[in-house]
Amino acid sequence: MKKFVEKLKQKEIEISQEKGDFALFALFLRGDIQDKWDLLVAAPWIEKDKPRALKYIASIIQKSFMPDELLKIARIVIIDLNNPALRTIHQAVNVEHGSVNVVNCNFFGLNIKNAYLITSSKKHITTQSTRSSPPPNGVGSGG
């Protein structure tokens, strides 16, 4: 599994360099499915066109992995940036282009037997959403 996660980490880096940073890029092994992993992704650039982003991520994965490796992935799940469970994950794990292994936890209301968080970073949510607005004037000044 270590080689598989490392290979996936390289694809995450490649995609983020081309499209933009991820807020979440993780593999989850749910308690109700045997040996099939969900790839969970969240990013500001995904929000702009979810169907196109899903197709793009799937094509990168399909081109990069052998058939037996592809069988390990049950599905790719897009997580909305406003999902409160995403904030919970960010509070629990902060990693970027790495690999943090978490076992026997509960995320998104699901029993997760095993998880590999490659990127879990809330800074990409706030950075992207606040770039277009200038900082407020007079913050903290006593009138």
Secondary structure, DSSP 8 states (H G I E B T S, - for coil): -HHHHHHHHHHHHHHHHHH---SEEEEEEETTSSS-EEEEEE-HHHHH-HHHHHHHHHHHHHHHS-HHHHTTEEEEEE--TT-HHHHHHHHH--BSSS-EEEEEEEETTEEEEEEEEEEE-THHHHHHHHTTS---TTTT---
